[in-house]
Amino acid sequence: METTRLLQRFLDVIEHDIVPKTARGVAAGNKLFGAAILRKSDLSLVIAETNNETENPLWHGEMHAIKKFFELPEDQRPATK
């Protein structure tokens, strides 16, 4: 995959998916951390999440994204291999 395309996709996901969720999370009292999971095949967004420590202190952005990923119905999640 072309490096420029990959970098542009990462920046797009940060701007359009992670930052808006994180802004709402911070307004609700959470810290400024977010994460996203993308499909390897086409870089489409599977899930984006943000810190949710107001619900559980363990739900940092990356951990909350992984949790939400595994809460998706199995047929909506890409294989984790």
LINHU-V275690 format. One record per run of one state. SS is the DSSP state (~ for helix, > for strand, _ for the rest). FROM is the first residue (numbers start at 0). TO is the last residue. Records with the same first field share a line. If there is no record, write none. Layout:
SS = FROM-TO + FROM-TO
This chain:
_ = 0-1 + 27-32 + 38-43 + 50-59 + 71-72 + 76-80
~ = 2-26 + 60-70 + 73-75
> = 33-37 + 44-49
